[in-house]
Amino acid sequence: MRTTGYRAIFVAALLVLAGCAAPSATPGATSGDTSPPVTPDPDREGFSDPEQDVLGWENGYWYDEPIAVDQSDGLNDSELEAYVARGMARVEHIRELEFQESVPVNVISRDDYRAGNANRSGSPDSEFNRWNDQVWEALFITGESQGSADAISETTGSAVLGFYSPGDDEIKIVTDSTGAPTIDNATLIHELVHALQDQHFDLTDQRYRGQTQDGDLAIDGVVEGDAKLVELMYTDECESGAWDCVATPAAGGSGGSGGGGGPNLGILLTIFQPYSDGPVYMNSIYQEGGWDAVNDKLRNPPVSSEQTIHVTDETPTPITFDDEGTNGWTTFPNQGVEGSDTVGEASIYAMFWYQARTAGAETVRLQTIVETDEQYDTYNYDAAPSDGWGNDRLFPYKNDAGSETEYGYVWVTQWDSDGDAREFHDAYLNILDANGATQQADGVYVVEDGEFNDAFRVVRSGDRVVIVNGPAPADVDEIRPSLAS
């Protein structure tokens, strides 16, 4: 997974697909006044236009001004104009930032979105995708029958409702009905926040591009967290009756799987983490220092998903690595950070949850995903075998010596304590067991059949766990000779 140059809002479909019971209401705040902010109204008479642009007014509409918009037969041009203008005014009122220019909103079909998404993924045989295949296979989320690029494309193709493109400075709404489009209130508000962020902070800046998977999730925790927080504050105003909000007709489906294979829940759970923990993280910052503190955090994003999951400033422990590959086994030096990726705590949690659901692995209890206790929190990404993460570096390997290229990896994980490392180690072995692994005399585990039929060596030493993977036991020894018995 890598940032793809746009900011999207996803369907939160995990609960239904997982068979878990959804919470009936947003959990209450733990402390303090967490009501949406109220920007003082400028002096005005009714809904007359101000003499100059002010917070809470955009393109002829005040944030609390009624609009004649009925989506039951879709939006016409004048309705869309009013809907967007008042939405911009409401974002300004909540977020206390002024839009610098109008935001175009266009509608595209889900088929067109899927086609563009597939093009962005590139060739499945590209060096990056072959490298990234090993990252997702190491997480036991995509196996050997489907490439990670296809799985990610199909997942986002089914789940994205709309996105803001910083390169084009416009919002695109993804719909199955382009002739009579409807736009959900929350989706519009969320993407308008991204447009506002772009106008003030420039989302094309390099600071919003992580070097690793975990880096991307951490950055998304503030960018998506800010947008989701404003979206949820807006929803609170609608549900309380304080604001009149345009009703959205019930859709015939949220994207379905036509033209695609539907979402991979492990991928969806991973990429949804910033939308779940991000607003909790940003709300804590807002409660302490207001929107100025939120703006500062956008200028200085966190560096790991651990920080957004636990609302902490704890930084990763550095990991050094020396390549030991022999007999043709090499890393991908031009990919990632010196050939490595860092998947982070959020992705590791997704691995344990996904394998518990799909393989029955004894890792985490499935229902814990909905056991949240923070306002604005959707899912719980905190679990014993992934908690205590200190850092990780995952090095995919390849071997071009034979008639077909073979692949493997070395995954070095660092933990805060020996006990944290032991919990990860034991839960990981339970994944191997759930996939039918047998342990050989030399300590190598072999999975004979299925999506993850490979050989694995798993070594814990104090607060570090190292996993080596290859097609066969001999390959494991060649990739990391120093761990061989």
C-alpha positions in Angstrom: 0.0 0.0 0.0 1.2 3.5 -0.8 -0.4 6.9 -0.9 -2.0 7.2 -4.3 -2.2 11.0 -4.7 -5.7 11.5 -3.5 -7.6 11.5 -0.3 -10.7 9.3 -0.1 -13.5 8.3 2.1 -14.3 4.6 2.5 -17.4 2.6 3.2 -17.1 1.3 6.7 -18.3 -2.2 5.7 -16.2 -4.3 8.1 -18.8 -4.9 10.7 -21.4 -6.4 8.4 -18.8 -8.5 6.6 -17.2 -9.6 9.8 -20.5 -10.7 11.4 -19.8 -8.3 14.3 -22.4 -6.3 16.0 -22.1 -2.6 15.3 -22.3 -0.1 18.1 -25.7 1.6 18.2 -24.3 5.0 19.0 -21.1 7.0 19.1 -19.4 6.2 22.4 -19.5 9.0 24.9 -16.5 11.2 25.6 -14.3 10.1 28.4 -13.7 13.7 29.8 -14.1 17.3 29.0 -16.4 19.2 26.7 -16.2 17.6 23.3 -19.1 19.4 21.7 -18.4 20.9 18.2 -16.8 24.4 18.3 -19.0 27.4 17.7 -17.5 30.2 15.6 -19.0 33.5 16.6 -21.4 34.8 14.0 -20.3 38.0 12.3 -22.8 40.9 12.4 -25.4 40.1 9.8 -29.1 40.6 9.2 -30.8 37.3 8.4 -29.1 35.6 5.5 -28.0 38.7 3.6 -24.6 38.5 1.9 -21.7 40.1 3.8 -19.7 42.9 2.3 -16.6 40.7 2.2 -15.9 37.0 2.6 -16.2 35.8 6.2 -16.0 32.5 8.0 -19.3 30.6 7.7 -20.3 32.1 4.4 -19.4 30.9 0.9 -20.7 31.7 -2.6 -23.9 33.3 -1.5 -24.8 30.9 1.4 -24.5 31.0 5.2 -23.7 27.8 7.1 -27.1 27.9 8.7 -29.1 29.1 5.7 -31.9 26.8 4.3 -31.4 25.5 0.8 -33.9 24.1 -1.7 -32.2 20.8 -2.5 -34.1 17.5 -2.9 -32.0 14.5 -3.8 -34.9 12.1 -4.3 -34.5 12.5 -8.1 -30.8 13.3 -8.1 -29.0 16.6 -8.0 -29.3 19.2 -10.8 -26.7 21.8 -11.4 -28.3 24.5 -9.3 -28.9 22.1 -6.4 -25.3 20.9 -6.6 -24.0 24.5 -6.5 -26.1 25.4 -3.4 -25.3 22.1 -1.7 -21.5 22.5 -2.2 -21.5 26.2 -1.2 -23.4 25.7 2.0 -21.2 22.6 2.8 -18.1 24.8 2.4 -19.6 27.4 4.7 -20.3 24.7 7.3 -16.8 23.4 7.1 -15.5 26.9 7.6 -17.8 27.4 10.6 -16.6 24.2 12.3 -12.9 24.2 11.2 -12.3 27.9 11.6 -10.4 28.2 8.4 -11.4 30.2 5.3 -11.6 28.6 1.8 -9.4 30.5 -0.5 -11.2 29.5 -3.6 -14.3 27.5 -4.7 -14.0 23.7 -4.9 -15.2 21.9 -8.1 -17.2 18.7 -7.5 -17.5 16.2 -10.3 -19.2 12.8 -10.6 -17.6 9.7 -12.0 -18.9 6.2 -12.4 -17.6 3.4 -10.2 -16.5 1.6 -13.4 -14.4 4.6 -14.4 -13.0 4.8 -10.9 -12.0 1.1 -10.9 -10.4 1.5 -14.3 -8.3 4.5 -13.1 -7.5 2.7 -9.9 -6.2 -0.3 -11.9 -4.0 2.0 -14.0 -2.5 3.6 -10.9 -1.6 0.2 -9.6 0.8 -0.4 -12.6 1.8 -3.7 -14.0 1.5 -6.7 -11.6 5.0 -7.7 -12.7 6.6 -4.3 -11.9 9.5 -4.5 -9.5 7.5 -2.5 -6.9 4.5 -4.8 -7.0 6.7 -7.9 -6.8 8.4 -6.3 -3.8 5.0 -5.3 -2.3 3.6 -8.7 -2.9 6.0 -10.1 -0.3 5.0 -7.4 2.2 1.3 -8.3 2.1 2.1 -12.0 2.0 4.3 -11.6 5.1 1.1 -10.1 6.8 -0.9 -13.2 5.7 -3.4 -10.9 4.0 -2.7 -11.7 0.3 -1.4 -15.1 -0.7 0.2 -16.5 -3.8 -3.0 -16.7 -6.0 -3.5 -12.9 -6.3 -1.1 -10.1 -6.5 -1.2 -7.3 -3.9 -1.9 -4.7 -6.5 -5.0 -6.4 -7.8 -6.2 -7.1 -4.3 -5.7 -3.4 -3.2 -7.3 -2.2 -6.4 -10.4 -4.4 -6.0 -10.8 -3.4 -2.3 -10.6 0.3 -2.9 -12.7 0.0 -6.0 -15.5 -1.5 -4.0 -15.2 0.8 -0.9 -14.4 4.3 -2.0 -17.3 6.8 -2.0 -15.5 9.8 -3.2 -12.0 11.5 -3.2 -10.2 14.8 -3.4 -7.4 15.0 -5.9 -4.8 17.6 -4.8 -3.2 17.4 -8.3 -6.5 18.5 -9.9 -7.9 20.6 -7.0 -11.3 19.0 -7.3 -13.6 16.5 -5.6 -14.8 13.4 -7.4 -17.8 11.6 -6.2 -18.0 7.9 -7.1 -21.5 6.7 -7.9 -23.3 4.0 -9.8 -25.8 6.6 -11.1 -24.0 9.4 -12.9 -27.2 10.5 -14.7 -29.0 11.4 -11.4 -26.2 11.6 -8.8 -26.7 11.9 -5.1 -24.1 12.9 -2.6 -24.1 11.8 1.1 -23.7 14.8 3.4 -20.8 13.2 5.3 -18.9 12.3 2.1 -19.2 15.9 0.8 -18.1 17.4 4.1 -15.1 15.0 4.4 -13.8 15.8 0.9 -14.4 19.5 1.4 -12.1 19.4 4.4 -9.4 17.8 2.2 -9.8 20.7 -0.2 -9.5 23.1 2.7 -6.3 21.3 3.9 -4.8 21.5 0.4 -5.5 25.2 0.1 -3.8 25.9 3.4 -1.1 23.2 3.8 -0.6 21.8 0.2 -1.3 18.1 0.3 1.1 17.6 -2.6 4.0 18.5 -0.2 6.5 15.7 0.5 5.7 15.6 4.2 2.4 13.9 3.2 4.1 11.1 1.5 5.3 8.3 3.8 8.4 6.3 2.9 6.9 3.1 4.3 3.4 1.6 4.7 3.4 2.5 8.4 4.6 6.0 7.5 1.6 6.4 5.1 -0.8 5.3 7.8 0.6 7.7 10.3 0.4 10.7 8.0 -3.1 9.6 7.0 -3.9 9.6 10.7 -3.7 13.4 10.7 -4.9 14.2 7.2 -7.9 11.8 7.3 -8.3 12.2 11.0 -8.8 15.9 10.7 -11.3 15.4 7.8 -13.1 12.6 9.7 -13.3 14.7 12.9 -15.0 17.6 11.1 -17.3 15.2 9.3 -18.3 13.6 12.7 -18.8 17.1 14.3 -21.0 18.0 11.3 -23.0 14.8 11.7 -23.5 15.6 15.4 -25.1 18.9 14.3 -27.4 17.2 11.8 -28.5 14.4 14.2 -29.1 16.9 17.0 -31.4 18.9 14.8 -29.3 22.1 15.2 -28.8 22.1 11.4 -31.1 21.3 8.5 -29.2 18.7 6.4 -30.1 17.4 3.0 -31.4 13.9 3.1 -29.7 11.3 1.0 -32.0 8.6 -0.6 -31.2 5.0 0.3 -28.7 3.6 -2.2 -29.2 0.4 -4.1 -25.7 -0.6 -2.9 -22.5 0.9 -1.8 -20.5 -0.2 -4.9 -21.0 -3.9 -4.8 -18.5 -6.1 -6.6 -19.6 -5.7 -10.2 -16.5 -5.4 -12.2 -14.3 -6.4 -9.3 -13.8 -9.1 -6.7 -15.0 -7.2 -3.7 -12.9 -6.0 -0.7 -10.2 -8.0 1.0 -11.1 -7.4 4.7 -7.4 -7.5 5.8 -6.5 -4.7 3.3 -9.7 -2.8 4.1 -9.0 -3.0 7.9 -5.5 -1.8 7.4 -6.3 1.2 5.2 -9.3 2.2 7.3 -7.2 2.6 10.5 -6.5 6.3 9.9 -10.3 6.9 9.5 -10.9 5.2 12.8 -8.0 6.2 15.1 -7.3 9.5 13.3 -10.3 11.4 14.5 -9.7 10.2 18.1 -6.1 11.3 17.8 -6.9 14.7 16.3 -9.8 15.3 18.8 -7.4 14.8 21.7 -5.1 17.4 20.1 -8.1 19.8 19.5 -9.3 19.4 23.1 -5.8 20.4 24.4 -5.0 23.2 22.0 -7.9 24.0 19.7 -7.6 24.2 15.9 -4.3 25.9 16.1 -2.8 22.8 17.6 -4.5 20.7 14.9 -2.9 22.9 12.3 0.5 22.4 13.9 0.0 18.7 13.8 -0.8 18.8 10.1 2.4 20.6 9.6 4.3 18.0 11.6 2.6 14.6 11.1 3.3 11.6 13.4 5.7 8.9 12.2 4.0 5.7 13.1 0.5 4.2 13.4 1.4 3.4 17.0 1.2 7.1 17.8 -2.3 7.4 16.4 -3.6 4.2 18.0 -2.4 5.0 21.5 -2.3 8.9 21.2 1.4 8.9 22.1 4.6 10.6 21.0 6.7 7.4 21.5 9.1 7.1 18.5 10.3 3.8 16.9 13.5 2.1 18.0 16.1 2.1 15.1 16.8 -1.2 13.5 20.0 -2.0 11.6 20.1 -4.8 9.1 22.9 -6.6 7.2 22.0 -8.6 4.2 23.2 -12.2 4.4 21.6 -13.7 1.3 23.5 -16.4 -0.5 23.1 -18.5 -3.6 21.4 -15.8 -5.6 19.1 -14.4 -2.9 19.1 -10.6 -2.9 17.0 -7.8 -1.6 15.2 -5.1 -3.7 17.7 -2.2 -3.0 15.7 0.3 -5.1 12.4 -0.2 -3.3 11.3 1.1 0.0 13.9 2.2 2.5 17.1 0.5 1.5 14.9 -2.4 0.3 12.7 -2.6 3.4 9.2 -1.7 4.4 7.8 -1.0 7.8 4.3 -2.3 8.3 3.7 -1.0 11.8 1.3 -1.8 14.6 -1.9 -1.1 12.6 -0.9 -3.6 9.8 0.2 -6.2 12.4 -3.1 -5.9 14.2 -4.9 -6.4 10.8 -2.8 -9.5 10.2 -3.9 -11.1 13.5 -7.5 -10.1 13.1 -7.8 -11.2 9.5 -6.2 -14.6 10.2 -8.5 -15.1 13.2 -11.4 -14.5 10.9 -10.3 -16.4 7.8 -8.3 -19.2 9.3 -9.5 -19.4 12.9 -6.1 -18.6 14.3 -5.9 -18.0 18.0 -4.6 -14.5 17.8 -7.3 -11.9 18.8 -10.9 -12.3 19.7 -12.9 -11.0 16.7 -15.4 -9.0 18.7 -12.7 -6.8 20.2 -12.7 -4.8 17.0 -15.9 -3.1 18.0 -15.1 -2.7 21.7 -14.2 1.0 21.7 -14.5 3.5 24.5 -13.5 6.8 22.9 -15.7 9.3 21.3 -15.4 9.2 17.4 -13.7 5.8 17.5 -15.0 3.3 15.0 -12.8 0.2 15.5 -10.4 -0.9 18.1 -6.9 -1.6 16.8 -5.3 -2.2 20.2 -4.6 -5.9 21.0 -2.1 -7.8 23.1 0.0 -9.4 20.3 0.4 -6.1 18.4 0.6 -3.7 21.4 4.2 -3.0 22.6 5.4 -2.6 19.0 8.8 -0.9 18.9 9.6 -1.0 15.2 9.9 -3.4 12.3 11.7 -3.7 9.0 10.5 -6.2 6.4 13.0 -7.0 3.6 11.5 -8.8 0.6 14.0 -11.1 -1.2 14.2 -12.5 -4.7 16.2 -15.1 -6.5 16.6 -15.0 -10.3 19.1 -17.8 -10.5 16.6 -20.5 -11.6 14.2 -20.8 -14.5 11.6 -18.9 -12.5 12.1 -16.1 -10.0 11.5 -17.1 -6.4 10.7 -14.9 -3.5 11.0 -14.7 0.3 11.6 -12.2 3.0 13.2 -11.4 6.4 11.0 -9.6 8.8 12.8 -8.1 11.9 10.4 -6.9 14.6 11.4 -5.0 17.7 9.2 -4.8 20.8 9.1 -2.7 23.9 9.8 -5.6 26.2 10.5 -9.3 26.2 6.9 -10.0 27.2 5.6 -8.0 24.2 7.9 -9.9 21.9 6.7 -13.2 23.4 3.1 -12.3 22.8 3.7 -11.5 19.2 5.8 -14.6 18.7 3.2 -16.9 20.2 0.3 -15.4 18.2 2.4 -15.6 15.0 3.0 -19.3 15.6 -0.7 -19.7 16.0 -1.2 -18.3 12.5 1.3 -20.9 11.2 -0.6 -23.6 13.0 -4.0 -22.4 11.7 -2.5 -22.7 8.2 -1.4 -26.3 8.7 2.3 -25.7 9.4 4.4 -28.6 10.6 7.7 -28.1 12.5 10.8 -29.9 11.2 13.7 -31.1 13.3 15.8 -28.0 12.4 13.0 -25.7 13.7 11.7 -24.6 10.3 7.9 -24.6 9.9 6.5 -25.8 6.6 3.1 -25.0 5.2 2.5 -27.6 2.5 -0.7 -26.3 0.9 -2.8 -23.2 0.5 -2.2 -19.5 -0.1 0.9 -19.4 2.1 2.6 -22.7 1.3 6.2 -21.8 2.2 8.9 -22.5 4.8 9.3 -20.2 7.9 11.9 -19.8 10.6 10.7 -17.8 13.6 13.4 -16.8 16.2 12.8 -14.8 19.3 15.7 -13.3 21.2 14.7 -11.1 24.1 12.7 -8.2 22.8 13.2 -9.0 19.1 11.5 -11.6 16.8 12.9 -12.4 13.4 10.9 -14.3 10.8 12.5 -15.7 7.7 10.4 -17.0 4.8 11.3 -18.9 1.6 9.8 -21.4 -0.8 11.6 -24.3 1.0 13.7 -24.9 4.1 16.9 -24.7 2.2 16.0 -21.3 0.9 15.3 -20.1 4.4 18.8 -21.0 5.4 20.3 -19.4 2.3 18.4 -16.1 2.9 19.5 -15.8 6.6 22.3 -18.2 7.3 23.1 -16.8 10.8 19.7 -18.1 12.1 20.2 -21.6 10.8 20.4 -24.3 13.4 
